[in-house]
């Protein structure tokens, strides 16, 4: 019997095509989820439930992204979901911003696959997402930027030039910007702005600091500069975010 035949026979005997999903409960650093074609969650592992602040999987099933995430992020999630279902391709290692259950925003690495029925119809998607800062050196091609991300993490509150980041990889600015955009889908400058925004999100929710104080502590020139970039990234003003969350 061919190896693929052994695989097919085993999968046919499983009670569910997602039986292997139980394995993800043993991986606390990986958030697993699955949705139907309408974007409603049909499954999530313990780490995903914890991320959303839920106690039971029953509290997740049947709900969609609008129940848990800001509008601006949902648009990006749904765009990728629709692409995966329309093309039947796998989305691999998308670096994106995702909300935590305390309302803060963090960088994650997400992969998604289409769910195909026995009748060969796309019936949904399944995905895994992991914290970028916890992914270590095991993620390629992101590992080549590990030192760059560490540098941004240490110095984001101060002015950072693209030339500084390029020098960490011994690349010219043009080479660095091209490679960075290939991996992260955005320019280094936009990544830095979004990184600062996500760090500011936490302070908006967990401190009594003024908007101006938060702006200055997270590397923005002034109050208006911070508000403009925050609105572009999050789809609302810092004050609205503070009240909304």
N, C-alpha and C positions, 0 to 999 in steps of 0.2 A: 504494500500500500504506500502511496506517495505521502510525503510529509504533510502536504496541504490537505490531503484527505483526512488524516488524523485530526487536524485542526478543525475541519468542517464538521466532522462527526461529534467532536466534543462540544462545539458551540451550539449545535442543534439540540443537544441533550440538556443544555442549561435552561433553568426555569425562566430566565430573562436575559435578553441580550446585554443588559447592563449589570449582570451578576458580579462582574469583576469590579464594579464601582465600590464594593465594600472594602476593597483593598485601600482605598484612599482615606478611610477612617484611621488607618495606621500611619498616615503621613501628615502630621499636624502642620507642616510647613506648606502643604499644597492644598489649595481650595478647589474642590471638584464640584461642578454643577451641570445640569442638563435642562434644556428648555424644549417646549414644543414649537410648532411653526408660528404660533401666535405670540411667542416670547414669554409664555408662562412657565415658571419653574416647575419641573417635575421631579427633581432630585437635587440633593446637595449633601456633601459630607460634613462631618463635625466641624472641621476648620472653617468651612464656608458659612455654616450656621453661626459660629462664634463671631466671624467677621461682621455679620449682619446684626449681631446682638439677639439672635433667636435661640430658644431653648430646645425646640423640637422641629423635626423636618416637616411636620404637619403645618407649622406656622409659615413655611416657605412655599409649599406646593400650591399651585394655582395663582400665585402672585407674580407680578412682573417687575422689571427694573424700576418702574416709576414709584414703587413702594419703598425703595431703599436708596436710590441714588439721585444726585442733582441732575437737572435737565440737560446741562451741557455735556455731562459724561454719558448720559443715556444715548444721545445722538450718535456718539462714537461707537458705543457698544452695539447698537442696532445696525449701524452701517456694516460692521464686521460680520454680524450674524447673518444679515441678508446676503452678503457676498459669499459666505461659506455655503449657504443653502442654495443659492442660485448657480454657483459654479461647481459645487460638490468637491471643492478643493479644501485642503487643510490650511488653516491659518497658523503659522508657527512663530512663536516668540515675539508677539506684539508687545512693545513696551508702552504702557498706558497708565494714566492716573485712575485710581479707584478709591472710593470712600471707605473709611474704616467705621466701625460701629460707634466710635466716640465723635464722629463727625469730621475728623481730620482726613487729609488726602495723602495717599502714598503711591509711589511708583511700583507697578507690578509688571511681571512678564506673563503674558497670556497666550495660550494656544487653544484652537477650537477645531472640531471636526464635525462633519454633517452626520446625522443619524438617518440611516437608510432602512426602509421597511422591507419585508419579504417580497412585496410586490414592486420593489425598486422605486419607491417614492421617498423623497426627502421629507421626514416628519419632524425634524428639529435639529438641534445642535447640542454638543457636549463640549465642555471646556475645562481647562485647568489653569489656575492663576497662582503665581507665587510672588512674594515680596522681592522686588529687585535687590534691596539691601541685604536680603538673606540668601540670595542665590549663589553667592560665593564665586569661586573660579570654575564652577561646573557648567556655566552657561556660555555657549559659544554661538555667535561671535561676540556677545556682550563682554566676555572676559577680557578682550583686548582693550576695553575702555575702563577697566576696573580702577586703575590709578587716576584716571580723569574724574570718575565719579567720586572717589575718595577725596580728591582735591577740591571739587565743588562742595562736598559735604563739610569740609573743614573751613572753607573760605567764602561761602556763598553770601555772607553778610557784607563783604567788601567787594569793590570793583574787580571783576575778572575779565581779562582780555582773551579773545580766542587764541591769540598768539601764545599765551601762557599754556593753554590746554594742548595746543598742537605740539609744543616743545616737549611735553611729557611723553609723547609717542614718537618723538624725533621725526615729525612730519611737517611739511610746509602747511600753511594755513589752508590753501586750496585742497590739498590732499586730505587733510584732517576733516574739513567741512564736508567733503564728498563722502568719505567713509562713514562719518558720524550720521549723516542723513540717510545713508543706505540702511543702517542698523536701527536708528531711532525714529525714522520717518519725519523728523523735524530738524531744523538747524541747531547748532550748539547754542546760539544766542536765545532761541525760543525755548530750548530745553532748560537753560539756566533760569529764565523768567518763570517757567512753570514750576521748577524746583523750588524757587523762592516763594511762589504762591502757595504751594502745598505746605511748606513749613509755616507760613503765615496763617494758614487755615486753623492749625492747632491752637495758636495763640489767640485767635479771634474767639474761639470757643472756651478756652480754659484759663484765660487771664482777663483782667479788667483794664489792660492797657488801651490807650487811645489808638485810633486808626493811624495817626501820625507816628506814634511811638513804634507800632508794629512795622510800619513801612520802613522806618529808619533802621530798625534792627535786622531787617531781612533784605537789605541791599538796594532799596528803591530810593531814587533821588529825593522825592518829596511825596506829600499826600496825594496830589493829583496824578502823579506818575503811577503810584501804587493802585489807585482806584481804576485807572484806565486799563492797566494790564489785568487786574483782578476780574473786571467785567468781561474782558475778552476771553479769559481762560474759563471762568466759572459761570458766566451767563448772568451774573448779578453783582451788585456792589458788595463791599466788605460788610457794611451795616446790614444789608438784606441777608447775607449769608449768616451773620451772627444771630439774627432773629429767626430765620427760616429753620436753622438746625436746632 
